[in-house]
Amino acid sequence: MTDDFLTRSSPEQGILSRSQQAEDREPEILSLRPRMLGEYIGQREVVEALQIAIEAAKKRKEPLEHILFHGPPGLGKTTLAHIIANEMGGNLTVTSGPALEKGGDLLGILTRLEEGDVFFVDEIHRTPRTVEEFLYPAMEDFAVDFIFDKGVHARSHRYRLKRFVLVGATTRVGLLSAPLRDRFGIFRSLDFYGEKDLVEITLRSADLLEVNIDPAAASELARRSRGTPRIVNRLLKRVRDYAQVRGDGSIQAATVQAALILEGVDERGLTDLDRRYLKTIIDFYGGGPVGIEAIAATLQEETDTLVDVVEPYLLKIGFLVRTSSGRKAADSACRHLGVPVQGKIF
């Protein structure tokens, strides 16, 4: 599978992005990805459900049901697709919703899949509707229909596909059409990771990268990684670079703090974009409520970027409140930023 079929949406700068960036496909980062479910850290309920489904499918000697993962970016949806392919012994084909611009793009992929292969579609909610309609018979009947000629001479030919597994990933499950959503047999949500799991991921990644890291430094890195494995691995690389240039190569808690000051990541994991988002609500709109379109226009950022990338973590830690009339900055966000809350400065 070539990179032409990877997500074409342009990634945001810094440690935040809606999709994988080029550095996520570097060999040393790919080597950090667990290959089997036994190596996967966190998301225990999801892992257990997949273990049961995979073992049952192997006993019946048939492919898995189609699987849909949803949750914020960077929580392991792509990694789980790779693991499923490894566990089932099939090949993995990767694409994304925006990359499937025409029905021919999808048909070309589907007709090349072999029995038991895994077809992973990232950001599946962004698949064009005309392309999505080709997925319905492919998922349900393992067949696609070709139309030859036009008008009174039109005729249809049904092409039988090998039994494959479609794994879809989305950050906005509500945007999936009902016909597509209902064709998935396994539906799992991924949530932000706890600090304990992130520390374990950090120590494992540091070991694979052959970096000496202090447990206190791993905890500090985990606290600043927004509950996201992809971000903790990116930050680990940045801290490693800092330690090699400004230190002796080993990573201590002070090294993490100094390196992440340069990256603009504070002690709660907020980036410059997060802080600008919150300060826009507070300074320009009196703390809210304010519509997301107004915030996006003020920041000159895409609305989807704010909704998919920035807001989930701010909502998780209670810095942002979403109401029917718009977004509001919580008092805890004001205290963190050191701005007035009800006339008091913290």
N, C-alpha and C positions, 0 to 999 in steps of 0.2 A: 504494500500500500504506500503510495507516494504522499508527500506533504501537501500535494494539491488538494487532497480530500480532507485535510485537517481544517480546523476552524479558521475562517477567514476574517472574523471580527478582529479589529486591531486591539491588542492588549493595552491596558492602562500602564502608565509608567510606575516604577517603584515596586513594592512587594505585593501590591494588590492587582488582581486581574480576574476577569470573568472566565478565561480559558487558559490553557497551558501556554507558556511562553517558550521561546526557542531554547532557553537555558534548561527548561524542564525535560528536554529531549537529549541533553548532553549525556554521554555514556555514564559518567560518574553519578549523575542524579538518577538515571534509569536503574542503576545498580542498587539504589537504595529502596527500590520498590519491592515489597515482598512478593514472592512467586506463588505461595500456597496459603490457604486459609489459616494453617497452623502458625504461620509467621506474622499474620495480620494483627496489629495492635489496635484496640479500641473497637467501638461499634459492636459490642458483644452480641446483642440481640440479632442484629443483621447477620453477623458471621454464623451464629448458631442456626438461623433459619436457612441460610445458604448451604451449610454443611448437611442438614437434613435433606434439602431438595436435591443436592448433588448426589448424595449416597443413594437416595431412592431412585433417581434417574439411572444411575449406574446399574442398580439391581434389575431394573426393568429393561436395561439396554436400549434406552431411548434418550433423545436430547431433552434438556431442561425446557420448562415453560419460558416464555418470553419474560424478561425482567425489566422493571423500571425503577431507577434510583433517583431520588430527588433530595435536594438540600443545597446549602450555600456552596460556592466554588471551593475547591481545594481539599475536600474532606475524604477523598478516596474513591470516587465513583469510577474513574478511569482505571485505577489500580484494581478494583474489584472485577472489572471486566477482563483484565489480563489474568487475574487469578482464576476466574471461572473457565476461561479458555484452557489454562494449564491443568486445572483439576479434571476437566472433561476430555482432555487430550485432543482438542481441536485447534484450528488456526484462528487467529484474531484479525479481523478487518476493521479498521478504525476510520470513521468519517465524522462529519458534524452536520447539523441541520442546515445552516447557511450555505454549506458547500454543495448541497444537493439542489442545484439550481433548476435542473430539468429532469423529467421522468427518465430520460435516457441515462443520466448519471446513476440513478438508483438501479435501473434494470441491468446495467453493465456490471454492477457489483453483485447483485443478487444471483445472476446467472452463473457467476464464477464461484459461488460458495459451495463447499463440499459438505457431506453429511457430518453433522455435529459441529460445524464451524460456528464461531461467535461473531456476530455483526454488531459492532458498538457504534451508536449514534449519539454524539455529545450534543448538548443544546437541542434536543429533539423537538422542543416546542417551537423552534424557529424554522422547522422544515416547511417549505412552501406547500400550501394546501393541495395544489395539483400534483405534487410529488407524493404527498402523504397518502393520497388515495390509492397509489400503487402498492402501498404497504399493507392495506387491508386484506386483500386476498393472499398476499405473500405470507402474512403472519397467521392467518386463519386456515388457509387451505394449502399453503406452500405451493402457490402457483401465481403466475402473472399472465395477464391477457394482453395480447398484441392485436391491434386493429390494422388490417391491410386495406388499401384502396379507400375510396370515399363514396358517399352518396349511396345509390342503389347497388353499387358493386362492393360495398364495404363488407368485410368478413372478419371474424374474430378467431384467433388461435390461442389456445391456452397452453402455456409452457410450464411444465412441472419442475419445481425446484427441489433441491435436496433439503432435507429437514435440518434447519439451522436454528440458532438461538439469537434473537434480537435483544440486545441490552441497550436500553435507552437511559440517558442521563439528562436531567433538567434542573435548573435553579428556580423555575417558576411553573410548578405543576398545574396551577390554575389556568395557564394558557394552553394546555393540551386540549385538543378536541375530545369530546366524549367517545366517539367511535374508536379513536386511536388508544385512548387510555383504557378502555374496556377490553382491549385485546391483549393486555399484559396479564399474565397469570400470577406473577410475583411482584409485589408493590412495596418498596421499602424506603423509609426516610432516614437520611444521615444527619446527625446533629453535631454541633461543635464538640470538640474533645475536651476532656478534663485535664487539669495540669499534670496529674500522675501519668496518664497515658502519653502526654506530650514529652514528659521527661524521659520516659522509656524509649520513645521514638528518637529523641535527640541523642541519647546515649548509643542507641543502635546505629544511627546514621554516622555519628562521630567515629565509631569503631570501624565501620565500612570505609569511611574516608581516611582512616588512619590518622585521626586527630585526637590529641590528648585533651580531654575536657574534664574539669572539676564538676562533681555533682551539684554544687551550689551554682555554678555557671549554667549547667543544664536546666536547673529550676528557674533561673532568671530568664533564660532564653524561652522556656516554655510559657512563662507568664506574659511575655511580650509577643506571642505568636498568634494572638486572636483565636485561639482554640482550633487552629488549622494546621495539619501536618505539612501541606505544601509550603506554607509560610515559614514554619519552623526550619525546614530544610533550606529554604532560600536564605534565611537569616543566619543559619549555621555557616553557610558558605561565605557570607559577608564578614562574619566574625572571624572565621578562619583566616581570611585574607588579612584582616587587621592584625591578628595575632602574629602572623608570619612577617609582616612588614614593621609593625611598631612594637613587637614583643619577641618572646623566645619561641613562639610557635604553639605553646600550650594555651588553653583557654581558661581563664579565671572569671569570677563574677565581675570584677572590675573591668576586664577586657570586654565583656558583653556590654556593659553599660557604656563604655567609651565608644565602642564600635557602633552601637545603635543610636547614639546621639548624632553621629554623622549621617545615619540612615533616616533620621527624623522620626524614629519610633520611640514613644515614651513608655513609662512603666506599666501602662495599661494596654499597650499594643496599638495605641492610636497613631495614625500616620498624619502627615501634613494635610492630606485630603480630608480625613476624618475631622480634624480640628477646624479646617476651613468650613466644612459643612455645618458643624455645630455653631461656630461663631457667626455664620451667615444667618442662621435662624435667630440667634440671640441679638446680634447687633443690628441687622437690617429689618427684622420682623418681630422685635420685642419678645423673643422667646417662643413665638408661634401662638396658635396654629397657622401654618402656611402650607400651600400646595407644593407638591414635588416639582411641578413645572417651573414655578417661580424660583425655587432654590436652584434648579439646574440652570436656569437662565442667568441668575446672579453669579454662579460659579463658572459659567461657560463650560459645563460638563454635560455629557449625555444623561438623560433621565434613566436609561437602563443601567448605566454604570452605577449610579447612586442607589437604585433599588436592588440590584443584584449583588453588588460588591461592598458598598459602604454600609447600608442600613442594617443588614442582618446582624452584624456583630454589635452595633450600637444598640439595637433593640435587645439583644441577648444580655448585655451588661447593664441595661436599664438607663442608658444615657439618652435614649430617644423614645418618644411616645407617639404612636400613630393613632389619630382620632378620625372620626368621620369628616371633620372639617380641615384636617391637614396634620402636619408634623409639628411636634412640640419638643423643645429641649428640656430634659428633666433637670431637677435641682442638683442631682448628683453630677450632671455634666457641667453645670455652672461652677460647682465647687472644684471639680477637677481642673477646669480651665482658669480658675481664679477670677471669675467675673461676678458681678453683683447678683445675689439671689434675694428677692424681696427687700431690697434696700441695704443688704449687708454684703460685705466683701469678705470672701474666704481666701 
